[in-house]
Amino acid sequence: MSFPEYNTSSAALRKRKTIKKLINFSVMIVGESGLGRSTLINSLCGGNSIVPTSSTATQDAFTKKLTLRHENVELEDNDGHKISLNIIDTPNFANAIDCDEDFRIVVDFIRHQYDEVLLEESRVKRNPRFKDGRIHVLIYLINATGHGLSEIDVKFLQHVSNLVNVIPVIAKADSLTPSELKLNKELIWRIWSTTTSTIINSMSTILESVDPFAVIGANKYQDAGNGDEDDEMLKLRVLNNAWATPINVEMPEFNDFTILKNVLLITHLNEFKELTHDVIYENYRTEALSGKQFQYNGDQKDALIAGEEQSDYVAKEEQIKLEEERLKKFEEQKGTFGAGNELKEIEKRLLAEGLKLNDEGEVVKIEE
């Protein structure tokens, strides 16, 4: 009697399990209006119209306040690996004369994701459906002026370079000649290396050779040319519809878009996730639990949460952790004599601290 042969090797089983598991990856794209954030997002997502461009967006022209726009798209490579790509766009960033409020919104959002993970780790009963919203990569679009980084660029990067992996990208690189682009990269790199402590700089010599990336986005398409239905669509950016030759932005000789896409979604994806969890988050967690204020490159003047407020916050979270530990011990001994009185004592102590037990037995703050 013969049986059908199945591929049950360890490697095959691991691959099957990996393919079935969805990889969660979060990217924030920050840049001034008109630099092609939406176009870059759509190009990264395989040309799908994930977010509207400036020409199609129905937005009030007088609305200048920064808003965070969340999008999610599921991507799949040729090997069947699926990536749940979470994208945070930043419309109206740096539109105002004073950009401090925009900096605060972005930094607060990044910090909030770490705080959510920190609180979840301290719970007795963790939420099995908890979604990790930590930002793995922040793509910062730089205006192709030929003068390197502006004052706004430097100030913003000083705020976020210790909180997230930052990738600098020169937007609309086709507006510069090859010599101008080379000079601009050198100017940006010179300022970048002296004013930020970005972790990405030490990741790979390959990244260092192209960083910052220079990209050309595209929203227009053209057939591959053979007329077959199976032909792939070429992503093209037409500089002048009347006379210019379409440019395939997937070609490395024109720009770094393909390299950027591979770095983000293939070659360095796991490195970004590991750096976020093992280095950046651990540093943030250590600072938070030790009662110290997380620093932005040692600059305390630009910190967005005062030291006393941060200390109170940490003390409150420590109190919650202690009460949850006491509650856990009680749950283990709830069958013993006097459990009812001990529960009342715990509830009384929680009430004095402005806390209570919810229906699921978790310690939560009392809403005012």
C-alpha positions in Angstrom: 0.0 0.0 0.0 1.5 3.3 -1.1 0.9 6.7 0.4 1.2 10.1 -1.3 4.5 11.9 -0.6 4.2 15.1 1.3 7.0 17.7 1.9 7.2 17.5 5.7 10.7 18.8 6.1 11.4 21.3 8.9 12.3 23.9 6.3 9.1 23.4 4.4 7.0 23.5 7.5 8.7 26.7 8.8 8.2 28.3 5.4 4.5 27.3 5.3 4.0 28.8 8.8 5.9 32.0 7.9 3.8 32.5 4.7 0.6 32.1 6.7 1.7 34.7 9.2 1.0 38.3 8.3 4.0 40.6 8.9 2.9 43.9 10.5 5.0 46.9 9.4 4.3 50.6 10.1 5.7 53.5 8.1 5.2 57.2 8.7 5.8 59.6 5.8 6.5 63.2 6.8 7.1 66.1 4.4 5.9 69.5 3.4 2.9 69.9 1.1 3.8 69.4 -2.6 6.7 67.1 -2.1 4.8 64.0 -3.4 4.0 62.1 -0.2 0.8 60.7 -1.6 2.5 59.8 -4.9 5.3 58.0 -3.0 2.8 56.1 -0.9 0.9 55.0 -4.0 4.2 53.9 -5.7 5.3 51.9 -2.7 1.9 50.1 -2.7 2.3 48.9 -6.2 0.6 51.8 -7.9 -2.7 51.4 -6.1 -4.5 54.7 -5.3 -4.2 54.3 -1.6 -4.3 58.0 -0.8 -5.5 60.9 -3.0 -2.9 63.2 -4.5 -3.1 67.0 -4.2 -4.9 67.2 -7.5 -7.7 64.8 -6.4 -8.0 65.6 -2.7 -11.1 67.5 -1.7 -9.7 69.5 1.1 -10.4 73.0 2.2 -7.7 75.3 0.9 -7.8 77.3 4.1 -7.2 74.2 6.3 -3.6 74.4 7.4 -3.6 72.3 10.5 -1.6 69.1 10.4 -3.7 65.9 10.5 -2.6 62.3 10.7 -4.1 60.1 8.0 -4.0 56.3 8.5 -4.1 53.8 5.7 -3.5 50.1 5.5 -2.7 47.9 2.6 -1.8 44.2 2.3 1.1 43.4 0.0 2.4 40.0 -1.1 5.8 39.2 -2.7 6.6 36.4 -5.2 7.3 33.9 -2.4 3.9 34.4 -0.8 5.0 36.4 2.2 2.2 38.9 3.1 2.9 42.3 4.7 0.3 44.4 6.4 1.7 47.8 5.6 0.3 50.5 8.0 0.9 54.0 6.6 0.6 57.2 8.5 0.5 60.2 6.2 1.0 63.8 7.4 -1.1 66.3 5.3 -0.4 70.0 5.9 2.9 69.3 7.7 5.0 72.5 8.1 2.4 74.7 6.4 2.4 77.2 9.2 5.1 79.7 10.0 5.6 78.2 13.5 6.0 74.5 13.1 6.4 73.6 16.8 2.8 72.4 17.0 3.4 70.1 14.0 6.5 68.7 15.7 4.6 68.1 18.9 1.8 66.2 17.1 4.2 63.9 15.3 6.4 63.3 18.4 3.4 62.7 20.7 2.0 60.2 18.2 5.2 58.2 18.2 5.6 58.3 21.9 2.0 57.3 22.4 2.6 54.0 20.5 5.4 53.2 22.9 3.2 54.1 25.9 0.5 51.8 24.7 2.9 48.8 24.5 4.4 49.7 27.9 0.9 49.7 29.5 0.0 46.4 27.8 3.2 44.7 29.1 2.3 45.7 32.6 -1.2 44.2 32.6 -2.0 41.0 34.5 -4.3 39.9 31.7 -3.0 41.0 28.3 -5.3 41.7 25.4 -4.8 38.9 22.8 -6.1 41.3 20.1 -3.7 44.1 21.0 -2.3 45.8 17.9 1.3 47.1 18.1 1.2 50.5 16.5 4.9 51.4 16.9 6.4 53.2 14.0 9.2 51.1 12.5 10.4 53.7 9.9 9.8 57.4 9.4 10.5 58.5 5.8 11.3 62.2 5.8 11.0 64.0 2.5 13.5 66.8 1.8 12.9 69.6 -0.7 15.3 69.4 -3.6 16.6 72.9 -3.3 20.2 72.1 -3.8 21.1 73.7 -0.4 20.9 70.6 1.8 18.7 70.7 4.9 16.7 73.7 5.9 16.4 74.9 9.5 13.0 73.3 9.8 14.5 70.0 8.6 17.3 70.0 11.2 15.0 71.0 14.0 12.4 68.3 13.2 15.1 65.6 12.8 16.6 66.5 16.2 13.2 65.8 17.7 12.6 62.4 16.2 16.0 60.8 15.5 16.1 59.1 18.9 12.5 57.9 18.7 12.3 56.2 15.4 14.4 54.9 12.5 14.6 57.8 10.1 15.2 57.5 6.3 15.9 60.8 4.6 14.6 61.0 1.0 15.2 63.8 -1.5 11.8 64.3 -3.2 11.3 65.1 -6.9 14.9 64.3 -7.6 14.3 64.9 -11.4 14.4 68.7 -10.7 18.1 68.5 -10.1 20.9 67.7 -12.5 23.2 64.7 -11.6 26.0 67.1 -10.4 23.5 69.1 -8.3 22.0 65.9 -6.9 25.4 64.6 -5.9 26.3 67.9 -4.2 22.9 68.0 -2.4 23.4 64.5 -1.1 26.8 65.5 0.3 25.4 68.6 1.9 22.6 66.7 3.5 24.8 63.9 4.7 27.3 66.4 6.2 24.6 68.1 8.3 22.7 64.9 9.0 25.7 63.1 10.5 26.5 66.0 12.9 23.1 67.0 14.1 21.3 63.6 14.5 22.0 60.3 16.1 20.0 58.2 13.6 20.6 54.5 14.1 20.1 53.7 10.5 23.5 55.2 9.7 25.3 52.2 11.2 23.0 49.5 9.7 24.7 48.8 6.4 27.4 50.1 4.2 25.0 49.7 1.3 22.6 52.2 2.9 25.4 54.6 3.7 26.4 54.6 0.0 23.0 55.8 -1.2 21.6 57.6 1.9 19.9 60.0 1.5 17.7 58.4 -1.2 16.7 60.4 -4.2 13.4 59.4 -5.7 10.9 60.2 -8.4 7.3 59.3 -7.8 4.8 58.4 -10.5 1.0 58.2 -10.8 0.8 57.6 -14.6 1.2 54.2 -16.3 2.1 52.9 -19.7 1.9 49.4 -21.1 5.0 47.3 -21.4 4.7 47.5 -25.1 3.9 44.0 -26.3 0.1 44.4 -25.9 -0.2 41.2 -23.9 -2.6 41.1 -20.9 0.1 39.6 -18.7 2.6 42.4 -19.4 3.3 44.4 -16.3 2.5 48.1 -16.2 5.5 50.4 -16.1 5.4 53.2 -13.5 6.1 56.3 -15.4 6.5 60.0 -14.5 6.0 62.3 -17.5 7.8 65.6 -16.9 6.0 67.3 -19.8 3.1 65.6 -21.5 3.8 67.6 -24.7 7.3 66.5 -25.4 9.1 64.7 -22.6 10.0 61.0 -22.8 8.3 59.0 -20.0 10.6 57.9 -17.3 10.3 54.5 -15.7 10.8 55.1 -12.0 11.6 51.5 -11.4 14.9 51.9 -13.3 17.8 52.4 -10.8 19.7 54.5 -13.2 17.1 57.2 -13.0 16.6 57.3 -9.2 16.8 55.3 -5.9 13.1 54.4 -5.7 13.6 50.7 -6.4 16.4 50.6 -3.8 14.3 52.4 -1.2 11.4 50.0 -1.8 13.6 46.9 -1.5 15.2 48.3 1.7 11.8 49.0 3.3 9.9 45.9 2.3 12.5 43.2 1.7 16.1 43.4 2.7 15.9 45.5 5.9 12.3 45.0 7.0 13.2 42.7 9.9 16.2 44.9 10.9 13.9 47.9 11.2 11.5 45.9 13.4 14.3 44.5 15.6 15.9 48.0 16.0 12.6 49.4 17.0 11.8 46.8 19.6 15.3 45.9 20.9 17.0 49.3 20.9 14.7 52.3 20.5 11.8 50.9 22.6 14.0 49.4 25.2 15.8 52.8 25.7 12.4 54.5 25.9 11.1 51.9 28.4 14.2 52.2 30.6 13.9 56.0 30.7 10.2 55.9 31.4 10.4 53.3 34.2 13.4 55.0 35.8 11.5 58.2 36.2 13.7 60.1 33.7 12.5 62.1 30.8 13.2 60.6 27.4 15.6 62.9 25.7 15.7 64.2 22.2 19.5 64.2 21.6 20.0 65.6 25.1 18.0 68.8 24.4 15.7 69.3 27.4 14.4 72.7 26.2 12.5 71.1 23.3 11.0 68.3 25.4 7.3 68.1 25.2 6.5 66.7 28.6 7.7 68.4 31.7 9.9 66.4 34.1 7.4 66.7 37.0 4.5 65.5 34.8 6.6 62.6 33.5 7.5 61.6 37.1 3.8 61.7 38.2 2.9 59.7 35.1 5.6 57.0 35.9 4.6 56.9 39.6 1.0 56.4 38.6 1.9 53.5 36.2 4.1 51.9 38.9 1.2 52.1 41.4 -1.0 50.3 38.8 1.6 47.6 38.4 1.9 47.1 42.1 -1.9 46.8 42.5 -2.1 44.4 39.6 0.5 42.2 41.2 -1.4 42.2 44.5 -4.5 41.3 42.6 -2.8 38.5 40.9 -1.7 37.0 44.2 -5.2 37.3 45.5 -6.6 35.5 42.4 -4.2 32.6 43.2 -5.5 32.4 46.7 -9.2 33.3 46.2 -10.2 29.8 47.4 -8.8 30.4 50.8 -10.5 31.8 53.9 -11.0 35.6 54.0 -10.7 36.2 50.3 -13.8 38.4 50.3 -12.4 40.7 52.9 -9.1 41.0 51.1 -10.9 41.9 47.9 -12.8 44.6 49.7 -9.5 45.9 51.1 -7.9 46.0 47.6 -10.9 47.8 46.1 -10.8 50.3 49.0 -7.1 50.9 48.4 -7.6 51.3 44.6 -10.4 53.8 45.2 -8.1 55.9 47.3 -5.7 56.0 44.4 -8.4 56.9 41.9 -8.4 53.4 40.4 -11.0 50.5 40.2 -11.5 47.0 39.0 -13.4 46.5 35.8 -15.6 43.5 35.0 -12.6 41.7 33.6 -10.6 42.1 36.8 -8.2 44.7 35.3 -7.0 47.8 37.2 -8.2 50.9 35.4 -8.4 54.6 36.1 -11.7 56.1 37.3 -13.0 58.4 34.6 -14.0 61.8 36.0 
